[in-house]
């Protein structure tokens, strides 16, 4: 696993009902961008040194931005459907 500062570390949750953890990689401490990584977690803004396991994935800033954009479009689509249904219900 390799990363650079500005990439994102996504740790998939192994427990049902628990959310994934996402953190900004601030620094790589291993040779050639390998772990450990200094990470600031989005959940609580804490920083820590992380030795990622097999449940972790590194996302580039570009990959993270694309995923955020897909999520934004999906949310807009759902909100549009809700608004349309409310208009139909209120016009009855």
Protein Blocks (a to p, Z undefined) as FASTA:
>chain_A
ZZdehiacddddfbghiacdddddfbdfbehhiacdddddfklopacdddddfkbccddf
klmmmmmmmmmmmmmmmmmmmmmmmmmmmmZZ
